[in-house]
Amino acid sequence: MSTAIVMRFARTAASVPSARSFARGVLRDACLDSCALDDILLCVSELSTNALRHGVPVGGAFLLQVQLADAHVRVECHDANRRRPRVRHPADDDQGGRGLLLVEALASRWGTGERPFGKFVWFEVDHKR
């Protein structure tokens, strides 16, 4: 397994595209097919958005960790809220609530873990190199 690369992002709207850019940079030379990379980046956006909306206190930040292994990419999003996310099933006309549905559909696996002062949400996307 390769070394994980970690970056801290402040509680601002600009952090979501910055997190995507960070993940793209980490995976730039990974020879992933474009569909796998697009799926990973969409999942990064969803987890980053959830962290900002539900897990990062005012003045706080979230951490994004990206790790490329031989058979998969693993991404973890760490925040300060202990409350675990749950998959919602919004009505057709609801404006939000689909983030984890997308992660569940695109990722090979996903889940949550505890931190001393919060939680992390992770996903993995299998790939062939």
C-alpha positions as CSV (number, residue, x, y, z in Angstrom):
1,M,0.0,0.0,0.0
2,S,1.3,3.5,-0.8
3,T,1.6,6.4,1.5
4,A,-1.5,8.5,2.1
5,I,-1.4,12.2,1.2
6,V,-3.3,14.5,3.5
7,M,-4.5,18.1,3.0
8,R,-6.4,20.4,5.4
9,F,-9.2,22.5,4.1
10,A,-10.9,25.5,5.8
11,R,-14.6,25.9,6.3
12,T,-15.3,27.8,3.0
13,A,-17.2,27.1,-0.1
14,A,-14.0,27.2,-2.1
15,S,-12.7,24.2,-0.2
16,V,-14.9,21.7,-2.2
17,P,-13.3,22.6,-5.6
18,S,-9.9,22.8,-3.9
19,A,-10.4,19.3,-2.4
20,R,-11.3,18.0,-5.9
21,S,-8.2,19.6,-7.3
22,F,-6.0,18.1,-4.5
23,A,-7.4,14.6,-5.2
24,R,-6.9,15.0,-9.0
25,G,-3.3,16.1,-8.3
26,V,-2.6,13.1,-6.1
27,L,-4.0,10.8,-8.7
28,R,-2.6,12.5,-11.7
29,D,0.0,9.9,-12.6
30,A,-2.1,6.9,-11.5
31,C,-3.1,5.8,-15.0
32,L,-6.8,5.5,-13.9
33,D,-9.4,5.4,-16.6
34,S,-11.4,8.6,-16.9
35,C,-14.6,7.1,-15.6
36,A,-12.9,5.9,-12.3
37,L,-11.3,9.3,-11.9
38,D,-14.6,11.1,-12.5
39,D,-16.3,8.8,-9.9
40,I,-13.6,9.4,-7.3
41,L,-13.8,13.2,-7.8
42,L,-17.6,13.3,-7.5
43,C,-17.4,11.3,-4.3
44,V,-14.7,13.7,-3.0
45,S,-17.1,16.6,-3.7
46,E,-19.9,14.9,-1.9
47,L,-17.9,14.0,1.2
48,S,-16.3,17.5,1.3
49,T,-19.7,19.1,1.0
50,N,-21.1,17.0,3.8
51,A,-18.1,17.8,6.0
52,L,-18.6,21.5,5.5
53,R,-22.4,21.4,6.0
54,H,-22.5,19.0,8.9
55,G,-19.1,18.4,10.5
56,V,-16.9,21.5,10.5
57,P,-17.5,24.1,13.2
58,V,-17.0,27.8,12.5
59,G,-13.3,28.5,12.2
60,G,-12.6,24.8,11.8
61,A,-11.4,22.6,8.9
62,F,-11.7,19.1,7.5
63,L,-8.9,16.8,6.4
64,L,-8.9,14.9,3.1
65,Q,-6.6,11.9,2.8
66,V,-6.0,10.2,-0.6
67,Q,-4.3,6.9,-0.9
68,L,-3.5,4.9,-4.1
69,A,-3.1,1.2,-3.6
70,D,-2.4,-1.5,-6.2
71,A,-6.1,-2.4,-6.6
72,H,-8.0,0.6,-5.3
73,V,-8.1,4.3,-4.4
74,R,-9.1,5.1,-0.8
75,V,-10.2,8.5,0.3
76,E,-11.0,9.6,3.8
77,C,-12.7,12.8,4.9
78,H,-12.1,13.7,8.5
79,D,-14.2,16.2,10.5
80,A,-15.0,17.2,14.1
81,N,-18.6,16.0,14.3
82,R,-19.1,12.5,15.9
83,R,-22.5,12.1,14.4
84,R,-22.4,9.4,11.7
85,P,-23.9,10.2,8.3
86,R,-26.8,8.2,7.0
87,V,-28.0,7.5,3.5
88,R,-31.2,9.5,2.9
89,H,-33.9,8.7,0.4
90,P,-35.2,12.2,-0.6
91,A,-38.3,12.9,-2.6
92,D,-37.9,13.7,-6.3
93,D,-38.4,17.4,-5.7
94,D,-36.1,17.7,-2.7
95,Q,-33.1,20.0,-3.4
96,G,-30.5,17.9,-1.5
97,G,-29.9,14.7,0.4
98,R,-28.4,12.6,-2.4
99,G,-24.7,12.8,-1.6
100,L,-24.3,9.5,0.1
101,L,-26.6,7.8,-2.4
102,L,-24.1,8.9,-5.1
103,V,-21.2,7.7,-3.0
104,E,-22.9,4.4,-2.4
105,A,-23.6,4.0,-6.2
106,L,-20.2,5.0,-7.4
107,A,-17.8,3.6,-4.8
108,S,-16.8,0.0,-4.4
109,R,-17.2,0.3,-0.7
110,W,-17.7,3.1,1.9
111,G,-18.1,3.5,5.6
112,T,-17.3,5.6,8.7
113,G,-14.7,5.5,11.5
114,E,-14.1,7.2,14.8
115,R,-11.5,9.8,15.6
116,P,-10.6,11.1,19.1
117,F,-12.4,14.3,18.3
118,G,-14.9,13.4,15.5
119,K,-15.2,10.9,12.7
120,F,-14.1,10.1,9.2
121,V,-16.1,9.0,6.2
122,W,-14.2,6.9,3.7
123,F,-14.7,5.3,0.3
124,E,-12.8,3.0,-2.0
125,V,-12.9,2.7,-5.8
126,D,-11.4,-0.4,-7.3
127,H,-9.3,0.0,-10.4
128,K,-6.9,-1.9,-12.7
129,R,-3.5,-0.4,-13.5
